[in-house]
């Protein structure tokens, strides 16, 4: 919970059975804004439009319904706290209060201000071409509340759910689902990528899984890129552990592929795109299950 007035920070929809060793997570589509948060924004509509992975949770719902996979969706908006950033990745100049707590409840520190310097740290501070998001600095007490009530519970739940899937299947695959603004065409490209697959340059999953995803999308006429410009972030760094059977892929979907011309509301393209991604997840889930059965057979033979 992140406040009785605001509802749950995230929702997990669990299938009656687990037909695939896959969990879909959507950390950036939250759009439940407390009134006090909106009051502090210099331009509410622009900040929402630029920061949200606009309605990509609807794609997640469509995929989960079609495949029977579990679905974890954040309702807390990225403007409040970015679940794809480490808890200490903070621009401390925007915080009114001390930069350190006497005790640190998070188990891992990843290097302060790695992304915060760009304005997109744990709490986004500024937007390119716009400037400061907020009217005033955030209190240290409010930052701690968001970490303790949103960030920590989300990642603790995600970790436990992946362990549960892995314990059942011998393996688990996290699909961290995001959306991106339209990319520009680069030299040598016929068209800009409409999807980007991120695996932390091979560190977050078995190579065969991302290769399968790339081939699947390319064979169906999708312009797809691998790790550039998005290779994945804190979610993959924290939760992926291929050596323990927990794999993770970040999928970035261009917003123009399922939203209207203003990139504001879902278009008629959302349903067929959901069907395409559902078939991708079925294939990745089957491949992941095969990895799990191979691992179990290898252990039995030892």
C-alpha positions as CSV (number, residue, x, y, z in Angstrom):
1,X,0.0,0.0,0.0
2,X,1.1,3.6,-0.6
3,X,-1.6,5.3,1.4
4,X,-5.1,4.4,2.3
5,X,-6.5,7.1,0.0
6,X,-4.5,6.1,-3.0
7,X,-5.0,2.3,-3.1
8,X,-2.4,-0.5,-3.7
9,X,0.9,0.4,-5.2
10,X,0.7,-2.6,-7.5
11,X,-1.6,-5.5,-8.4
12,X,-0.6,-9.1,-9.1
13,X,-3.0,-11.2,-11.2
14,X,-2.2,-14.9,-10.6
15,X,-3.5,-17.6,-12.9
16,X,-5.4,-20.6,-11.5
17,X,-2.6,-22.7,-13.0
18,X,0.8,-21.8,-14.3
19,X,0.9,-23.0,-17.9
20,X,4.1,-21.3,-18.6
21,X,7.1,-20.4,-16.4
22,X,6.6,-16.7,-17.2
23,X,5.8,-13.5,-15.3
24,X,5.0,-10.3,-17.0
25,X,5.8,-7.1,-15.1
26,X,4.8,-3.6,-16.0
27,X,6.6,-1.1,-13.8
28,X,6.0,2.2,-15.6
29,X,2.3,2.4,-16.6
30,X,1.0,3.6,-13.2
31,X,-1.5,6.4,-13.5
32,X,-3.0,6.7,-10.0
33,X,-1.8,10.2,-9.0
34,X,-2.4,11.5,-5.4
35,X,-3.8,15.0,-5.5
36,X,-0.8,16.4,-3.7
37,X,1.5,15.0,-6.3
38,X,-0.5,16.6,-9.1
39,X,-0.4,19.9,-7.3
40,X,3.4,20.0,-7.2
41,X,3.7,19.4,-11.0
42,X,4.5,22.4,-13.1
43,X,2.8,20.8,-16.2
44,X,0.6,17.9,-15.3
45,X,-0.4,16.7,-18.7
46,X,3.0,17.0,-20.3
47,X,4.7,15.2,-17.4
48,X,2.2,12.4,-17.5
49,X,2.5,12.0,-21.2
50,X,6.3,11.9,-21.2
51,X,6.9,9.8,-18.1
52,X,4.2,7.1,-18.3
53,X,4.6,4.0,-20.4
54,X,1.2,5.1,-21.6
55,X,-1.3,2.2,-21.4
56,X,1.2,-0.5,-22.0
57,X,-0.4,-2.3,-19.1
58,X,-3.4,-2.9,-21.4
59,X,-1.0,-4.9,-23.6
60,X,0.2,-6.7,-20.5
61,X,-3.4,-7.6,-19.6
62,X,-4.1,-8.8,-23.2
63,X,-1.0,-11.0,-23.2
64,X,-1.7,-12.5,-19.7
65,X,-5.3,-13.3,-20.6
66,X,-4.3,-15.0,-23.9
67,X,-1.4,-17.0,-22.4
68,X,-2.4,-17.6,-18.7
69,X,0.8,-16.1,-17.4
70,X,1.0,-14.0,-14.2
71,X,0.9,-10.3,-14.4
72,X,2.4,-7.7,-12.1
73,X,1.3,-4.1,-12.7
74,X,2.4,-1.0,-10.8
75,X,-0.3,1.6,-10.1
76,X,2.0,4.1,-8.5
77,X,3.1,6.4,-11.3
78,X,6.7,6.8,-12.4
79,X,6.5,10.5,-11.5
80,X,6.3,9.5,-7.9
81,X,9.0,6.8,-8.0
82,X,10.7,4.9,-10.8
83,X,10.7,1.1,-10.1
84,X,13.4,0.6,-12.7
85,X,15.9,2.6,-10.7
86,X,17.9,1.6,-7.6
87,X,16.6,3.0,-4.3
88,X,19.8,5.1,-3.9
89,X,19.8,6.5,-7.5
90,X,18.6,9.9,-6.3
91,X,19.3,13.5,-7.2
92,X,19.9,14.7,-3.7
93,X,19.7,18.3,-4.8
94,X,15.9,17.9,-5.2
95,X,15.5,16.4,-1.7
96,X,14.9,18.6,1.3
97,X,16.7,16.8,4.1
98,X,19.7,14.6,4.7
99,X,21.1,12.4,1.9
100,X,21.4,9.3,4.1
101,X,19.4,7.4,6.6
102,X,21.0,6.0,9.8
103,X,20.0,2.6,8.6
104,X,19.6,1.4,5.0
105,X,16.8,-1.3,4.6
106,X,17.7,-2.1,1.0
107,X,20.2,-5.0,0.6
108,X,22.2,-3.7,-2.4
109,X,23.6,-0.3,-3.3
110,X,24.3,0.3,-7.0
111,X,26.0,3.7,-7.1
112,X,24.3,6.9,-6.3
113,X,23.2,9.3,-9.1
114,X,24.0,7.0,-12.0
115,X,20.8,8.0,-13.8
116,X,19.8,10.9,-11.5
117,X,22.3,13.2,-13.2
118,X,20.2,13.0,-16.4
119,X,17.1,14.0,-14.4
120,X,15.6,10.6,-14.5
121,X,16.6,9.0,-11.2
122,X,14.5,7.3,-8.6
123,X,12.2,10.3,-8.5
124,X,12.3,12.1,-11.9
125,X,13.4,15.7,-11.7
126,X,13.5,17.1,-15.2
127,X,12.4,16.4,-18.7
128,X,14.5,17.0,-21.8
129,X,13.3,20.1,-23.6
130,X,11.0,21.1,-20.7
131,X,13.1,21.4,-17.5
132,X,12.1,21.0,-13.9
133,X,9.0,18.8,-13.3
134,X,8.3,20.0,-9.7
135,X,7.4,23.3,-8.1
136,X,9.5,22.6,-5.0
137,X,11.9,20.1,-3.4
138,X,10.7,16.8,-2.1
139,X,10.9,16.2,1.7
140,X,13.2,13.4,2.8
141,X,10.3,11.9,4.8
142,X,8.2,11.6,1.7
143,X,11.0,10.1,-0.3
144,X,11.5,7.5,2.5
145,X,7.8,6.8,2.5
146,X,7.7,6.1,-1.2
147,X,10.7,3.8,-1.0
148,X,9.3,1.9,2.0
149,X,5.7,1.7,0.7
150,X,6.2,1.3,-3.0
151,X,9.7,0.4,-4.1
152,X,10.7,-2.1,-1.5
153,X,7.3,-4.1,-1.5
154,X,7.2,-4.2,-5.3
155,X,10.7,-5.6,-5.7
156,X,10.3,-8.0,-2.7
157,X,7.1,-9.4,-4.3
158,X,8.6,-9.6,-7.7
159,X,11.6,-11.6,-6.3
160,X,9.4,-14.0,-4.4
161,X,7.1,-14.6,-7.4
162,X,10.0,-15.4,-9.6
163,X,11.4,-17.8,-7.0
164,X,8.0,-19.5,-6.8
165,X,7.9,-20.0,-10.5
166,X,11.4,-21.2,-10.6
167,X,10.8,-23.7,-7.8
168,X,7.8,-25.1,-9.7
169,X,9.4,-25.3,-13.1
170,X,13.1,-25.3,-12.5
171,X,13.3,-22.1,-14.4
172,X,11.5,-18.7,-14.7
173,X,11.3,-16.0,-17.3
174,X,10.5,-12.3,-16.4
175,X,9.2,-10.2,-19.2
176,X,9.7,-6.6,-18.1
177,X,7.2,-4.7,-20.4
178,X,7.8,-1.1,-21.3
179,X,6.9,1.4,-24.0
180,X,9.1,3.9,-25.7
181,X,8.6,7.1,-27.8
182,X,9.2,6.7,-31.5
183,X,12.8,6.2,-32.4
184,X,14.7,7.9,-35.2
185,X,16.0,5.8,-38.1
186,X,19.7,5.2,-37.9
187,X,22.2,4.7,-40.7
188,X,21.7,1.5,-42.5
189,X,18.1,1.0,-41.2
190,X,15.1,0.9,-43.6
191,X,12.9,2.0,-40.7
192,X,13.4,2.8,-37.0
193,X,12.9,0.0,-34.5
194,X,9.3,-0.6,-33.3
195,X,10.5,-2.9,-30.6
196,X,13.7,-3.2,-28.6
197,X,14.7,-6.3,-26.8
198,X,17.0,-5.8,-23.8
199,X,19.0,-8.5,-22.0
200,X,21.8,-6.4,-20.4
201,X,24.1,-7.4,-23.3
202,X,23.7,-11.1,-22.6
203,X,23.8,-10.9,-18.8
204,X,20.1,-11.3,-17.9
205,X,19.0,-14.4,-19.9
206,X,20.0,-17.4,-21.9
207,X,21.1,-16.2,-25.4
208,X,18.7,-18.6,-27.1
209,X,15.7,-16.9,-25.6
210,X,16.4,-13.4,-26.9
211,X,17.5,-14.9,-30.2
212,X,14.1,-16.6,-30.4
213,X,12.3,-13.4,-29.6
214,X,14.3,-11.5,-32.2
215,X,13.7,-14.0,-35.0
216,X,10.0,-14.2,-34.1
217,X,9.4,-10.5,-34.4
218,X,11.6,-10.1,-37.5
219,X,9.8,-13.0,-39.3
220,X,6.5,-11.2,-38.7
221,X,7.6,-7.9,-40.2
222,X,8.5,-6.1,-37.1
223,X,11.5,-3.7,-37.0
224,X,13.4,-4.8,-33.9
225,X,16.6,-3.9,-32.2
226,X,18.7,-5.6,-29.6
227,X,19.9,-3.7,-26.5
228,X,20.2,-0.4,-28.4
229,X,19.1,2.1,-27.2
230,X,17.5,0.2,-24.3
231,X,19.3,-2.8,-22.8
232,X,17.3,-3.0,-19.6
233,X,17.8,-1.4,-16.2
234,X,17.6,-2.0,-12.5
235,X,14.8,-4.6,-12.7
236,X,16.9,-6.9,-14.8
237,X,20.1,-6.1,-12.8
238,X,18.4,-7.0,-9.6
239,X,16.2,-9.9,-10.5
240,X,17.8,-11.8,-13.4
241,X,20.0,-14.7,-12.3
242,X,20.4,-17.1,-15.2
243,X,22.8,-19.2,-13.2
244,X,20.0,-19.9,-10.8
245,X,17.4,-20.4,-13.6
246,X,15.9,-16.9,-13.5
247,X,16.0,-15.2,-16.8
248,X,14.7,-11.8,-17.8
249,X,14.1,-9.8,-21.0
250,X,13.0,-6.2,-21.3
251,X,10.6,-5.5,-24.2
252,X,10.2,-1.9,-25.3
253,X,7.2,-1.3,-27.6
254,X,6.9,1.9,-29.7
255,X,3.9,3.9,-28.4
256,X,2.9,4.6,-32.0
257,X,2.3,0.9,-32.5
258,X,-0.7,0.9,-30.2
259,X,-1.6,4.5,-29.4
260,X,-3.3,7.2,-31.4
261,X,-1.4,9.9,-33.3
262,X,-1.1,12.0,-30.2
263,X,0.4,9.0,-28.3
264,X,-2.3,9.6,-25.7
265,X,-5.0,7.0,-26.0
266,X,-5.2,3.3,-27.2
267,X,-5.9,2.8,-30.9
268,X,-7.4,-0.1,-32.8
269,X,-3.9,-1.5,-33.2
270,X,-3.7,-2.5,-29.6
271,X,-5.6,-5.7,-29.9
272,X,-3.7,-7.2,-32.8
273,X,-0.4,-6.2,-31.2
274,X,-1.5,-7.9,-28.0
275,X,-2.2,-11.1,-30.0
276,X,1.3,-10.9,-31.7
277,X,3.0,-10.5,-28.3
278,X,0.9,-13.3,-26.8
279,X,2.2,-15.7,-29.4
280,X,5.8,-14.5,-28.7
281,X,5.3,-15.2,-25.0
282,X,3.9,-18.6,-25.7
283,X,7.1,-19.5,-27.7
284,X,9.4,-18.0,-25.1
285,X,7.6,-19.8,-22.4
286,X,7.9,-23.1,-24.1
287,X,11.6,-22.5,-24.7
288,X,12.1,-21.5,-21.1
289,X,10.2,-24.6,-19.8
290,X,12.5,-26.7,-22.0
291,X,15.5,-25.1,-20.4
292,X,14.1,-26.1,-17.0
293,X,13.4,-29.7,-17.9
294,X,16.9,-30.0,-19.4
295,X,18.4,-28.6,-16.1
296,X,16.4,-31.1,-14.1
297,X,17.5,-34.0,-16.3
298,X,21.1,-32.9,-15.9
299,X,20.8,-32.8,-12.2
300,X,19.2,-36.2,-12.1
301,X,22.0,-37.7,-14.1
302,X,24.7,-36.3,-11.8
